[in-house]
Amino acid sequence: EATIIAMLARYQRAGELPIGASGRLMQEDLVADTQGLLERANELLIAFPEPVDTLQIIQQFDQGLVLEATFSTLQKNRLGEYLWLQVTPSVVGDNKRKAYRPRPEHTVQLWVEHLLLNSRQATRSCLLGREGSIQFAPLPQASALTLLETLMQWVYRGLQEPLPLEIKTAFEGIKENHKDWQQAAVNEVFDALNSKAQEFYDN
């Protein structure tokens, strides 16, 4: 529980929870109301019992791009594999559809952090929400670096001109227009504009 409270405090410092008394009350409510979340987190922490010193990663890419992050709550198991465990008061999965799908606003950040960590050390990444979870298995270092380089190439491309859609709008359009959006990603054929967004832009 102490680890979860520390993580919630970090979210508060990052501005994702209110500061002051209201923030403390929200943290207390979250801890009290999320016993299931604590139990799920405890299972992972038992498997990864050893704390890891704060890890700072600075990765340079072509075109002068630099990706930098600091990870202060890593854990490690007996095999030396890292765990990047985070909690959030948000719902991280979309339960309105037949198949459970992680929400992209949570998935994208965790995926980038996952790639960055695995470029240094095999790491399992997990985000536990009030409802649902997102987990990524460890990757080989070479694969993580290759995916990071590809991602940053797209970042550089996106910086050259205004993006046509905000990320949440794009993901909603992809989910609406493609039954199998993962295959659409492989084929690089996307229709990301949904009907409501089209109506808004037309007007």
Salt bridges, closest charged atoms under 4 A:
GLU50 OE2 - LYS76 NZ 3.79
GLU81 OE2 - ARG124 NE 3.93
ASP94 OD2 - ARG97 NE 3.29
ASP94 OD2 - LYS175 NZ 3.65
GLU172 OE1 - ARG97 NH2 3.93
GLU172 OE2 - LYS175 NZ 3.13
